[in-house]
Amino acid sequence: MTAPRRRACAARHAHCAAPTQHPAALARAGRACQCRRLARAPLSCCPGGNRALRPRRIQRHLRESALPRCKTLATFDFKALAGIPSARIEPLVAGGWVETGANLIAIGNSGAGKTHVLCAIGHALVEAGRRVLYTRTTDMVQRLQAARRDLALEAALAKRDTFDLIILDDITYAQKDQAESSVLFELIARRYETKSLAIAANQPFSAWGRVFPDQAVTVAAIDRLVHHATILEMNGDSYRRRAAASRQSPEAAAPPTASSDNIRDKLEEETAQ
């Protein structure tokens, strides 16, 4: 063996030197070998590897979710919703329903907290490692329509399959035409019994004809949504109205009222003059 080859071999096997080698050098060589083994090993084999990466993964999923930051369980007022006790929300936060592709539907008056409770559940699911997407229904429909025009609807739907839960807000907010309702039904039908949807609606199912102009499509869509669904009826007073009232001063909170009788009396007085 030539001298250069002997030196190269000695360098490669330095960590295998005789016990007479300096202990510090042996320790450094051992640590280097261990680092190389861990670098080649799967992430799950690295002690603490998942714990180190988990916060960054959750932060990334939170950004992707587009969930409003302020709408969490910590800021939700359960006392204001007598019909929705916290005990009913706890199983939804646990997320077992997402594993089976079940749905969640919140129906009620405007400002009753539908969006807040759905987003709060979404935040909890992201913290548990699931992928969630929040969007207004109108925005989702526009994106899917654009994908259909580009002959890329299948790819757009497949991209959204990566989310365990999609939250569609304000599904009954505006009337939709045939083309819009068609792509919305495509999304609902694709996720049926495989991936979950959470929907906020301010109209009962009987008024969903404005969402799907075709009666047959309306029935088919509702049938798929409610088949495996938890339905929250939220018909309390508006959060926004209560918040506005609480901000008023005592003087402003009770201004002089002008009832119909008062107005009628004033008109009569002015007519008599």
Short mmCIF file of the C-alpha atoms (twelve columns), coordinates in Angstrom:
data_MODEL
# 
_entry.id   MODEL 
# 
loop_
_atom_site.group_PDB 
_atom_site.id 
_atom_site.type_symbol 
_atom_site.label_atom_id 
_atom_site.label_alt_id 
_atom_site.label_comp_id 
_atom_site.label_asym_id 
_atom_site.label_seq_id 
_atom_site.Cartn_x 
_atom_site.Cartn_y 
_atom_site.Cartn_z 
_atom_site.pdbx_PDB_model_num 
ATOM 1   C CA . MET A 1   0.000    0.000  0.000   1 
ATOM 2   C CA . THR A 2   1.385    3.390  -0.965  1 
ATOM 3   C CA . ALA A 3   1.947    6.105  1.611   1 
ATOM 4   C CA . PRO A 4   -0.976   8.325  0.429   1 
ATOM 5   C CA . ARG A 5   -3.368   5.396  0.597   1 
ATOM 6   C CA . ARG A 6   -2.136   4.475  4.083   1 
ATOM 7   C CA . ARG A 7   -2.754   8.036  5.275   1 
ATOM 8   C CA . ALA A 8   -6.278   8.082  3.741   1 
ATOM 9   C CA . CYS A 9   -7.121   4.742  5.364   1 
ATOM 10  C CA . ALA A 10  -5.824   5.919  8.707   1 
ATOM 11  C CA . ALA A 11  -7.981   9.049  8.469   1 
ATOM 12  C CA . ARG A 12  -11.129  7.060  7.678   1 
ATOM 13  C CA . HIS A 13  -10.553  4.715  10.619  1 
ATOM 14  C CA . ALA A 14  -9.257   7.230  13.110  1 
ATOM 15  C CA . HIS A 15  -12.225  6.596  15.406  1 
ATOM 16  C CA . CYS A 16  -11.278  2.929  15.494  1 
ATOM 17  C CA . ALA A 17  -7.805   3.629  16.871  1 
ATOM 18  C CA . ALA A 18  -6.287   1.587  19.632  1 
ATOM 19  C CA . PRO A 19  -7.295   2.286  23.232  1 
ATOM 20  C CA . THR A 20  -3.938   3.973  23.736  1 
ATOM 21  C CA . GLN A 21  -5.228   6.934  21.678  1 
ATOM 22  C CA . HIS A 22  -6.048   10.055 23.666  1 
ATOM 23  C CA . PRO A 23  -9.513   9.721  25.372  1 
ATOM 24  C CA . ALA A 24  -10.657  13.157 24.156  1 
ATOM 25  C CA . ALA A 25  -9.963   12.208 20.542  1 
ATOM 26  C CA . LEU A 26  -11.900  8.970  20.968  1 
ATOM 27  C CA . ALA A 27  -14.862  10.850 22.431  1 
ATOM 28  C CA . ARG A 28  -14.898  13.319 19.542  1 
ATOM 29  C CA . ALA A 29  -14.779  10.507 17.007  1 
ATOM 30  C CA . GLY A 30  -17.631  8.688  18.765  1 
ATOM 31  C CA . ARG A 31  -19.822  11.773 18.773  1 
ATOM 32  C CA . ALA A 32  -19.143  12.342 15.066  1 
ATOM 33  C CA . CYS A 33  -20.185  8.778  14.239  1 
ATOM 34  C CA . GLN A 34  -23.367  9.113  16.318  1 
ATOM 35  C CA . CYS A 35  -24.278  12.369 14.545  1 
ATOM 36  C CA . ARG A 36  -23.841  10.700 11.162  1 
ATOM 37  C CA . ARG A 37  -26.108  7.810  12.203  1 
ATOM 38  C CA . LEU A 38  -28.798  10.185 13.456  1 
ATOM 39  C CA . ALA A 39  -28.581  12.226 10.263  1 
ATOM 40  C CA . ARG A 40  -29.276  9.105  8.221   1 
ATOM 41  C CA . ALA A 41  -32.020  7.847  10.572  1 
ATOM 42  C CA . PRO A 42  -35.738  8.685  10.122  1 
ATOM 43  C CA . LEU A 43  -37.007  11.689 12.054  1 
ATOM 44  C CA . SER A 44  -39.073  9.470  14.356  1 
ATOM 45  C CA . CYS A 45  -35.864  7.719  15.491  1 
ATOM 46  C CA . CYS A 46  -34.244  10.945 16.680  1 
ATOM 47  C CA . PRO A 47  -34.861  11.543 20.385  1 
ATOM 48  C CA . GLY A 48  -36.871  14.757 20.731  1 
ATOM 49  C CA . GLY A 49  -36.827  15.458 16.989  1 
ATOM 50  C CA . ASN A 50  -40.595  15.679 16.641  1 
ATOM 51  C CA . ARG A 51  -40.895  17.893 19.707  1 
ATOM 52  C CA . ALA A 52  -38.324  20.301 18.288  1 
ATOM 53  C CA . LEU A 53  -40.090  20.599 14.923  1 
ATOM 54  C CA . ARG A 54  -43.690  20.545 16.161  1 
ATOM 55  C CA . PRO A 55  -44.029  24.256 17.063  1 
ATOM 56  C CA . ARG A 56  -42.748  25.320 13.647  1 
ATOM 57  C CA . ARG A 57  -45.105  22.905 11.914  1 
ATOM 58  C CA . ILE A 58  -48.071  24.225 13.894  1 
ATOM 59  C CA . GLN A 59  -47.103  27.820 13.176  1 
ATOM 60  C CA . ARG A 60  -46.959  27.024 9.477   1 
ATOM 61  C CA . HIS A 61  -50.353  25.318 9.595   1 
ATOM 62  C CA . LEU A 62  -51.832  28.285 11.455  1 
ATOM 63  C CA . ARG A 63  -50.611  30.633 8.736   1 
ATOM 64  C CA . GLU A 64  -51.993  28.384 6.016   1 
ATOM 65  C CA . SER A 65  -55.345  28.075 7.789   1 
ATOM 66  C CA . ALA A 66  -56.185  31.814 7.471   1 
ATOM 67  C CA . LEU A 67  -58.094  31.484 10.766  1 
ATOM 68  C CA . PRO A 68  -58.824  34.808 12.489  1 
ATOM 69  C CA . ARG A 69  -56.363  34.984 15.371  1 
ATOM 70  C CA . CYS A 70  -58.789  36.485 17.880  1 
ATOM 71  C CA . LYS A 71  -61.513  33.842 17.463  1 
ATOM 72  C CA . THR A 72  -60.366  31.159 19.901  1 
ATOM 73  C CA . LEU A 73  -61.970  29.179 22.710  1 
ATOM 74  C CA . ALA A 74  -60.290  31.480 25.221  1 
ATOM 75  C CA . THR A 75  -62.225  34.466 23.858  1 
ATOM 76  C CA . PHE A 76  -65.544  32.686 23.327  1 
ATOM 77  C CA . ASP A 77  -68.368  33.607 25.719  1 
ATOM 78  C CA . PHE A 78  -70.260  30.393 26.456  1 
ATOM 79  C CA . LYS A 79  -72.499  32.176 28.988  1 
ATOM 80  C CA . ALA A 80  -74.049  34.167 26.152  1 
ATOM 81  C CA . LEU A 81  -75.183  30.945 24.440  1 
ATOM 82  C CA . ALA A 82  -77.457  29.070 26.788  1 
ATOM 83  C CA . GLY A 83  -78.297  26.535 24.084  1 
ATOM 84  C CA . ILE A 84  -74.653  25.656 23.362  1 
ATOM 85  C CA . PRO A 85  -72.977  24.513 26.605  1 
ATOM 86  C CA . SER A 86  -69.231  24.019 26.695  1 
ATOM 87  C CA . ALA A 87  -69.791  20.292 27.272  1 
ATOM 88  C CA . ARG A 88  -71.179  20.059 23.746  1 
ATOM 89  C CA . ILE A 89  -68.155  21.794 22.255  1 
ATOM 90  C CA . GLU A 90  -65.568  19.612 24.019  1 
ATOM 91  C CA . PRO A 91  -66.082  16.524 21.775  1 
ATOM 92  C CA . LEU A 92  -65.785  18.754 18.709  1 
ATOM 93  C CA . VAL A 93  -62.495  20.159 19.992  1 
ATOM 94  C CA . ALA A 94  -61.207  16.607 20.555  1 
ATOM 95  C CA . GLY A 95  -61.464  16.089 16.794  1 
ATOM 96  C CA . GLY A 96  -62.690  12.516 16.553  1 
ATOM 97  C CA . TRP A 97  -65.365  13.594 14.082  1 
ATOM 98  C CA . VAL A 98  -62.682  14.851 11.685  1 
ATOM 99  C CA . GLU A 99  -61.109  11.394 11.542  1 
ATOM 100 C CA . THR A 100 -64.333  9.977  10.092  1 
ATOM 101 C CA . GLY A 101 -64.976  12.798 7.621   1 
ATOM 102 C CA . ALA A 102 -68.041  14.057 9.506   1 
ATOM 103 C CA . ASN A 103 -69.312  17.630 9.208   1 
ATOM 104 C CA . LEU A 104 -70.223  20.494 11.536  1 
ATOM 105 C CA . ILE A 105 -72.987  22.966 10.714  1 
ATOM 106 C CA . ALA A 106 -73.754  26.110 12.721  1 
ATOM 107 C CA . ILE A 107 -77.088  27.741 11.860  1 
ATOM 108 C CA . GLY A 108 -78.447  30.871 13.466  1 
ATOM 109 C CA . ASN A 109 -78.956  34.600 13.479  1 
ATOM 110 C CA . SER A 110 -76.312  36.999 12.283  1 
ATOM 111 C CA . GLY A 111 -73.864  37.838 15.056  1 
ATOM 112 C CA . ALA A 112 -74.807  34.837 17.209  1 
ATOM 113 C CA . GLY A 113 -71.228  33.510 17.309  1 
ATOM 114 C CA . LYS A 114 -71.306  30.914 14.527  1 
ATOM 115 C CA . THR A 115 -68.049  31.998 12.930  1 
ATOM 116 C CA . HIS A 116 -66.352  32.371 16.303  1 
ATOM 117 C CA . VAL A 117 -67.177  28.884 17.540  1 
ATOM 118 C CA . LEU A 118 -66.182  27.245 14.240  1 
ATOM 119 C CA . CYS A 119 -62.884  29.129 14.136  1 
ATOM 120 C CA . ALA A 120 -62.209  28.348 17.803  1 
ATOM 121 C CA . ILE A 121 -62.641  24.648 17.074  1 
ATOM 122 C CA . GLY A 122 -60.411  25.092 14.035  1 
ATOM 123 C CA . HIS A 123 -57.654  26.639 16.161  1 
ATOM 124 C CA . ALA A 124 -57.825  23.733 18.606  1 
ATOM 125 C CA . LEU A 125 -57.581  21.215 15.775  1 
ATOM 126 C CA . VAL A 126 -54.522  22.952 14.317  1 
ATOM 127 C CA . GLU A 127 -52.859  22.887 17.729  1 
ATOM 128 C CA . ALA A 128 -53.566  19.142 17.791  1 
ATOM 129 C CA . GLY A 129 -51.689  18.708 14.524  1 
ATOM 130 C CA . ARG A 130 -54.513  18.810 11.962  1 
ATOM 131 C CA . ARG A 131 -54.682  20.976 8.866   1 
ATOM 132 C CA . VAL A 132 -57.575  23.435 8.681   1 
ATOM 133 C CA . LEU A 133 -58.583  26.021 6.081   1 
ATOM 134 C CA . TYR A 134 -60.925  28.927 6.810   1 
ATOM 135 C CA . THR A 135 -62.536  30.824 3.942   1 
ATOM 136 C CA . ARG A 136 -65.643  32.753 3.071   1 
ATOM 137 C CA . THR A 137 -67.817  30.659 0.799   1 
ATOM 138 C CA . THR A 138 -67.845  33.395 -1.836  1 
ATOM 139 C CA . ASP A 139 -64.033  33.432 -1.981  1 
ATOM 140 C CA . MET A 140 -63.862  29.649 -2.290  1 
ATOM 141 C CA . VAL A 141 -66.443  29.649 -5.092  1 
ATOM 142 C CA . GLN A 142 -64.534  32.325 -7.004  1 
ATOM 143 C CA . ARG A 143 -61.281  30.363 -6.788  1 
ATOM 144 C CA . LEU A 144 -62.940  27.142 -7.932  1 
ATOM 145 C CA . GLN A 145 -64.669  28.945 -10.793 1 
ATOM 146 C CA . ALA A 146 -61.338  30.380 -11.920 1 
ATOM 147 C CA . ALA A 147 -59.833  26.885 -11.777 1 
ATOM 148 C CA . ARG A 148 -62.689  25.527 -13.901 1 
ATOM 149 C CA . ARG A 149 -62.127  28.227 -16.529 1 
ATOM 150 C CA . ASP A 150 -58.463  27.204 -16.628 1 
ATOM 151 C CA . LEU A 151 -59.442  23.522 -16.921 1 
ATOM 152 C CA . ALA A 152 -57.795  22.920 -13.543 1 
ATOM 153 C CA . LEU A 153 -60.785  22.249 -11.282 1 
ATOM 154 C CA . GLU A 154 -59.671  18.705 -10.456 1 
ATOM 155 C CA . ALA A 155 -56.239  19.944 -9.412  1 
ATOM 156 C CA . ALA A 156 -57.790  22.709 -7.290  1 
ATOM 157 C CA . LEU A 157 -60.056  20.235 -5.500  1 
ATOM 158 C CA . ALA A 158 -57.165  17.817 -4.985  1 
ATOM 159 C CA . LYS A 159 -55.086  20.618 -3.441  1 
ATOM 160 C CA . ARG A 160 -57.833  21.170 -0.868  1 
ATOM 161 C CA . ASP A 161 -57.918  17.468 -0.070  1 
ATOM 162 C CA . THR A 162 -54.784  18.074 1.981   1 
ATOM 163 C CA . PHE A 163 -56.893  19.872 4.609   1 
ATOM 164 C CA . ASP A 164 -58.593  17.737 7.244   1 
ATOM 165 C CA . LEU A 165 -61.237  20.447 7.706   1 
ATOM 166 C CA . ILE A 166 -62.456  23.308 5.525   1 
ATOM 167 C CA . ILE A 167 -64.553  26.001 7.224   1 
ATOM 168 C CA . LEU A 168 -66.992  27.669 4.817   1 
ATOM 169 C CA . ASP A 169 -68.287  30.893 6.331   1 
ATOM 170 C CA . ASP A 170 -71.485  32.683 5.260   1 
ATOM 171 C CA . ILE A 171 -72.676  29.974 2.879   1 
ATOM 172 C CA . THR A 172 -76.119  31.588 2.566   1 
ATOM 173 C CA . TYR A 173 -74.881  35.173 2.519   1 
ATOM 174 C CA . ALA A 174 -75.436  35.814 -1.171  1 
ATOM 175 C CA . GLN A 175 -77.498  34.155 -3.875  1 
ATOM 176 C CA . LYS A 176 -75.456  32.042 -6.263  1 
ATOM 177 C CA . ASP A 177 -76.039  31.317 -9.927  1 
ATOM 178 C CA . GLN A 178 -75.899  27.931 -11.606 1 
ATOM 179 C CA . ALA A 179 -72.156  28.042 -12.298 1 
ATOM 180 C CA . GLU A 180 -71.289  29.088 -8.741  1 
ATOM 181 C CA . SER A 181 -73.517  26.497 -7.114  1 
ATOM 182 C CA . SER A 182 -72.077  23.842 -9.419  1 
ATOM 183 C CA . VAL A 183 -68.479  24.212 -8.187  1 
ATOM 184 C CA . LEU A 184 -69.695  24.450 -4.587  1 
ATOM 185 C CA . PHE A 185 -71.558  21.175 -4.983  1 
ATOM 186 C CA . GLU A 186 -68.418  19.631 -6.518  1 
ATOM 187 C CA . LEU A 187 -66.527  20.509 -3.327  1 
ATOM 188 C CA . ILE A 188 -69.257  19.121 -1.055  1 
ATOM 189 C CA . ALA A 189 -69.633  15.916 -3.033  1 
ATOM 190 C CA . ARG A 190 -65.881  15.326 -3.212  1 
ATOM 191 C CA . ARG A 191 -65.395  15.615 0.554   1 
ATOM 192 C CA . TYR A 192 -68.447  13.530 1.441   1 
ATOM 193 C CA . GLU A 193 -67.477  10.825 3.977   1 
ATOM 194 C CA . THR A 194 -63.749  11.423 3.379   1 
ATOM 195 C CA . LYS A 195 -62.889  14.955 4.536   1 
ATOM 196 C CA . SER A 196 -64.755  17.274 6.877   1 
ATOM 197 C CA . LEU A 197 -66.574  20.552 6.273   1 
ATOM 198 C CA . ALA A 198 -67.692  23.098 8.864   1 
ATOM 199 C CA . ILE A 199 -70.348  25.501 7.643   1 
ATOM 200 C CA . ALA A 200 -71.818  28.704 9.055   1 
ATOM 201 C CA . ALA A 201 -75.254  29.660 7.735   1 
ATOM 202 C CA . ASN A 202 -77.702  32.340 8.793   1 
ATOM 203 C CA . GLN A 203 -80.620  30.664 7.013   1 
ATOM 204 C CA . PRO A 204 -82.380  27.365 7.812   1 
ATOM 205 C CA . PHE A 205 -82.132  24.499 5.355   1 
ATOM 206 C CA . SER A 206 -85.571  25.345 4.005   1 
ATOM 207 C CA . ALA A 207 -84.124  28.602 2.604   1 
ATOM 208 C CA . TRP A 208 -81.087  27.050 0.927   1 
ATOM 209 C CA . GLY A 209 -82.748  27.294 -2.455  1 
ATOM 210 C CA . ARG A 210 -80.908  30.589 -2.854  1 
ATOM 211 C CA . VAL A 211 -77.581  28.754 -2.438  1 
ATOM 212 C CA . PHE A 212 -78.392  26.052 -5.003  1 
ATOM 213 C CA . PRO A 213 -80.984  27.326 -7.510  1 
ATOM 214 C CA . ASP A 214 -81.640  23.797 -8.763  1 
ATOM 215 C CA . GLN A 215 -83.962  22.008 -6.319  1 
ATOM 216 C CA . ALA A 216 -82.428  18.605 -6.984  1 
ATOM 217 C CA . VAL A 217 -78.935  19.930 -6.301  1 
ATOM 218 C CA . THR A 218 -80.174  21.605 -3.107  1 
ATOM 219 C CA . VAL A 219 -81.552  18.317 -1.796  1 
ATOM 220 C CA . ALA A 220 -78.424  16.393 -2.799  1 
ATOM 221 C CA . ALA A 221 -76.089  18.923 -1.172  1 
ATOM 222 C CA . ILE A 222 -78.019  19.098 2.107   1 
ATOM 223 C CA . ASP A 223 -78.314  15.310 2.193   1 
ATOM 224 C CA . ARG A 224 -74.521  14.917 1.961   1 
ATOM 225 C CA . LEU A 225 -73.824  17.634 4.505   1 
ATOM 226 C CA . VAL A 226 -76.193  16.429 7.231   1 
ATOM 227 C CA . HIS A 227 -75.707  12.667 6.802   1 
ATOM 228 C CA . HIS A 228 -72.770  12.615 9.246   1 
ATOM 229 C CA . ALA A 229 -73.050  16.015 10.894  1 
ATOM 230 C CA . THR A 230 -73.327  17.782 14.192  1 
ATOM 231 C CA . ILE A 231 -75.752  20.703 13.914  1 
ATOM 232 C CA . LEU A 232 -75.478  23.675 16.266  1 
ATOM 233 C CA . GLU A 233 -78.561  25.895 16.409  1 
ATOM 234 C CA . MET A 234 -77.383  29.339 17.480  1 
ATOM 235 C CA . ASN A 235 -80.259  31.797 17.577  1 
ATOM 236 C CA . GLY A 236 -79.184  34.037 20.426  1 
ATOM 237 C CA . ASP A 237 -78.812  37.794 20.437  1 
ATOM 238 C CA . SER A 238 -76.153  39.348 18.278  1 
ATOM 239 C CA . TYR A 239 -72.696  39.616 19.876  1 
ATOM 240 C CA . ARG A 240 -72.060  42.787 17.918  1 
ATOM 241 C CA . ARG A 241 -75.227  44.492 19.152  1 
ATOM 242 C CA . ARG A 242 -74.473  43.540 22.756  1 
ATOM 243 C CA . ALA A 243 -70.887  44.773 22.420  1 
ATOM 244 C CA . ALA A 244 -72.065  48.063 20.951  1 
ATOM 245 C CA . ALA A 245 -74.590  48.497 23.774  1 
ATOM 246 C CA . SER A 246 -71.975  47.764 26.449  1 
ATOM 247 C CA . ARG A 247 -69.688  50.466 25.036  1 
ATOM 248 C CA . GLN A 248 -72.339  53.130 25.384  1 
ATOM 249 C CA . SER A 249 -72.339  55.421 28.412  1 
ATOM 250 C CA . PRO A 250 -75.347  55.274 30.767  1 
ATOM 251 C CA . GLU A 251 -76.608  58.513 29.266  1 
ATOM 252 C CA . ALA A 252 -76.178  57.283 25.707  1 
ATOM 253 C CA . ALA A 253 -77.555  53.858 26.550  1 
ATOM 254 C CA . ALA A 254 -80.979  55.294 27.370  1 
ATOM 255 C CA . PRO A 255 -81.657  58.240 25.043  1 
ATOM 256 C CA . PRO A 256 -85.090  59.805 24.852  1 
ATOM 257 C CA . THR A 257 -87.225  57.458 22.830  1 
ATOM 258 C CA . ALA A 258 -89.562  58.484 20.040  1 
ATOM 259 C CA . SER A 259 -92.302  55.913 20.008  1 
ATOM 260 C CA . SER A 260 -95.002  55.840 17.366  1 
ATOM 261 C CA . ASP A 261 -97.427  57.361 19.880  1 
ATOM 262 C CA . ASN A 262 -95.058  60.238 20.653  1 
ATOM 263 C CA . ILE A 263 -94.536  60.945 16.976  1 
ATOM 264 C CA . ARG A 264 -98.286  60.867 16.339  1 
ATOM 265 C CA . ASP A 265 -98.932  63.305 19.221  1 
ATOM 266 C CA . LYS A 266 -96.276  65.699 17.923  1 
ATOM 267 C CA . LEU A 267 -97.717  65.631 14.428  1 
ATOM 268 C CA . GLU A 268 -101.180 66.364 15.806  1 
ATOM 269 C CA . GLU A 269 -99.820  69.335 17.784  1 
ATOM 270 C CA . GLU A 270 -98.078  70.746 14.717  1 
ATOM 271 C CA . THR A 271 -101.232 70.275 12.614  1 
ATOM 272 C CA . ALA A 272 -103.363 72.087 15.222  1 
ATOM 273 C CA . GLN A 273 -100.987 75.068 15.160  1 
# 
